[in-house]
Amino acid sequence: MNFPFEIRQLTEQDAQAVYDFRKIALETDPWAFAESLEELAQISVDEYAARLRSSTTANFIIGAFQENALVGTTGFYQDKLIKRQHKGNIWGVFVLPPARGQGLGRALVLRTIETAKSIPGLDQILLTVSLSQHSARSLYIACGFRPIGIEPRGLKIGDQTVDEEHLVLDLAKQTS
């Protein structure tokens, strides 16, 4: 089967697409993200362009395009503090519903891991997932992440809360 997606690191030219995509993601599944629509509205497209312009090996966003439309993303950043530079974080993993079920989420996460492996001294990658996100959690486990703890009521919208699970991928133990 032919994989119908182009996967690449995003640049400042993708700022509007990233902003629009993020808005759709937050509207579609607010429990999948710590950021709210209200917080996104306080950030301009120019700010997204500046962030993408300053992307480095240790701070980047990977995007998936189908027919020139952004349909999936995942972000990565390395901790900056000297005592934490051995750790990186995956964030913002999301695939639009029509593009799901084709292995795109897995391809994005694996591409992010492979890109992050080039960072000198990086020993582990962390991420957090809402326990209500069963498919996402299964994806992360399948990609080699292991649970390390649950944060009760990690996210709160109005009076509702959801627990978040913290996971780690130990790069030193990976064989690939």
C-alpha positions as CSV (number, residue, x, y, z in Angstrom):
1,M,0.0,0.0,0.0
2,N,1.3,3.5,-0.9
3,F,1.6,5.8,2.1
4,P,-0.3,9.0,1.0
5,F,1.5,11.4,3.3
6,E,4.5,13.7,3.1
7,I,6.2,13.9,6.5
8,R,8.7,16.7,7.2
9,Q,10.0,19.2,9.7
10,L,7.8,22.3,9.6
11,T,9.3,25.8,8.8
12,E,8.1,29.3,9.3
13,Q,6.3,29.1,5.9
14,D,4.0,26.6,7.6
15,A,3.0,29.0,10.4
16,Q,-0.6,29.6,9.2
17,A,-1.2,25.9,8.5
18,V,0.2,25.1,12.0
19,Y,-2.0,27.7,13.7
20,D,-5.1,26.6,11.8
21,F,-4.4,22.9,12.5
22,R,-3.8,23.6,16.2
23,K,-7.2,25.4,16.4
24,I,-8.9,22.4,14.8
25,A,-7.1,20.0,17.1
26,L,-8.1,21.9,20.2
27,E,-11.7,22.1,19.0
28,T,-11.8,18.5,18.1
29,D,-10.3,17.0,21.2
30,P,-9.8,19.5,24.1
31,W,-8.8,16.6,26.5
32,A,-5.8,15.7,24.4
33,F,-4.0,19.0,25.1
34,A,-3.0,21.2,28.1
35,E,-3.5,24.3,25.9
36,S,-7.0,25.8,25.6
37,L,-8.6,27.6,22.7
38,E,-8.5,30.8,24.7
39,E,-4.8,30.5,25.2
40,L,-4.2,29.8,21.5
41,A,-6.2,32.9,20.6
42,Q,-3.6,35.0,22.5
43,I,-0.8,33.7,20.1
44,S,-0.5,35.3,16.7
45,V,0.4,33.5,13.5
46,D,3.5,35.7,13.5
47,E,4.5,34.2,16.8
48,Y,4.1,30.7,15.4
49,A,6.3,31.8,12.5
50,A,9.0,33.1,14.9
51,R,8.8,29.8,16.9
52,L,9.2,27.7,13.7
53,R,12.0,30.0,12.5
54,S,13.9,29.4,15.7
55,S,13.5,25.6,15.4
56,T,16.7,23.7,16.1
57,T,17.8,20.1,16.3
58,A,16.5,20.1,19.9
59,N,13.2,22.0,19.3
60,F,11.1,21.2,16.3
61,I,7.7,20.2,14.9
62,I,7.1,17.4,12.4
63,G,4.1,17.7,10.2
64,A,2.3,15.3,7.8
65,F,0.7,16.6,4.7
66,Q,-1.8,15.0,2.4
67,E,-2.4,16.8,-0.9
68,N,-0.7,19.9,0.6
69,A,-3.0,20.0,3.7
70,L,-1.5,19.6,7.2
71,V,-3.2,16.5,8.7
72,G,-0.9,15.5,11.6
73,T,1.7,17.0,13.8
74,T,4.0,16.1,16.7
75,G,6.4,18.4,18.5
76,F,9.7,17.9,20.4
77,Y,11.8,19.9,22.7
78,Q,14.9,19.2,24.8
79,D,15.1,20.5,28.3
80,K,17.5,23.4,28.5
81,L,18.6,23.2,32.1
82,I,22.0,21.6,32.3
83,K,20.9,18.9,34.8
84,R,17.9,18.0,32.5
85,Q,19.5,18.2,29.0
86,H,19.5,14.4,28.9
87,K,15.7,14.5,28.6
88,G,13.4,15.5,25.8
89,N,9.7,15.8,25.5
90,I,7.2,14.9,22.8
91,W,4.1,17.1,22.7
92,G,1.1,18.0,20.5
93,V,0.7,14.7,18.8
94,F,-2.5,14.9,16.8
95,V,-3.9,13.4,13.5
96,L,-7.1,14.8,12.0
97,P,-9.9,12.2,12.2
98,P,-10.2,11.6,8.4
99,A,-6.5,10.7,8.3
100,R,-6.6,8.3,11.2
101,G,-6.3,4.5,10.9
102,Q,-3.5,4.6,8.3
103,G,-0.4,4.5,10.6
104,L,0.2,8.2,10.4
105,G,0.3,8.8,14.2
106,R,2.9,6.0,14.5
107,A,4.9,7.4,11.6
108,L,4.9,10.8,13.2
109,V,6.0,9.6,16.6
110,L,8.7,7.3,15.2
111,R,10.0,10.1,12.9
112,T,10.2,12.4,16.0
113,I,12.1,9.8,18.0
114,E,14.5,9.2,15.1
115,T,15.1,12.9,14.7
116,A,15.6,13.4,18.5
117,K,18.1,10.5,18.6
118,S,20.6,12.8,16.8
119,I,20.8,15.1,19.8
120,P,24.1,14.5,21.7
121,G,23.5,13.3,25.2
122,L,19.8,12.7,24.9
123,D,19.0,9.6,27.1
124,Q,15.2,9.6,27.3
125,I,12.1,11.1,25.9
126,L,9.0,11.8,28.0
127,L,5.4,12.5,27.1
128,T,2.1,12.9,28.9
129,V,-1.2,11.5,27.8
130,S,-4.7,11.9,29.2
131,L,-6.1,8.6,30.4
132,S,-9.2,9.3,28.3
133,Q,-7.0,9.0,25.1
134,H,-6.9,5.2,24.8
135,S,-5.7,5.1,21.2
136,A,-2.9,7.6,21.8
137,R,-1.8,5.7,24.9
138,S,-1.7,2.4,23.0
139,L,0.3,4.1,20.2
140,Y,2.9,5.3,22.7
141,I,3.2,1.9,24.3
142,A,3.6,0.3,20.9
143,C,6.4,2.8,20.1
144,G,8.3,1.7,23.2
145,F,7.2,4.1,25.9
146,R,6.5,2.8,29.3
147,P,4.3,4.3,32.0
148,I,6.1,5.9,35.0
149,G,3.2,7.5,36.9
150,I,-0.3,8.9,36.9
151,E,-1.1,12.5,37.9
152,P,-4.6,12.6,39.3
153,R,-6.8,15.4,37.8
154,G,-3.9,16.5,35.5
155,L,-6.3,18.4,33.3
156,K,-9.4,20.4,34.2
157,I,-12.1,21.9,32.0
158,G,-14.8,23.6,34.0
159,D,-15.7,21.2,36.8
160,Q,-14.5,18.1,34.9
161,T,-11.0,16.5,35.3
162,V,-9.0,13.8,33.7
163,D,-6.0,11.9,35.0
164,E,-2.8,12.1,33.0
165,E,-0.2,9.4,32.6
166,H,3.5,10.1,32.2
167,L,5.5,7.8,30.0
168,V,9.2,7.5,29.2
169,L,11.2,6.1,26.3
170,D,14.7,5.0,27.4
171,L,16.9,5.6,24.4
172,A,19.8,3.7,25.9
173,K,17.7,0.5,26.0
174,Q,16.5,0.8,22.4
175,T,18.0,-1.6,20.0
176,S,17.0,0.1,16.8
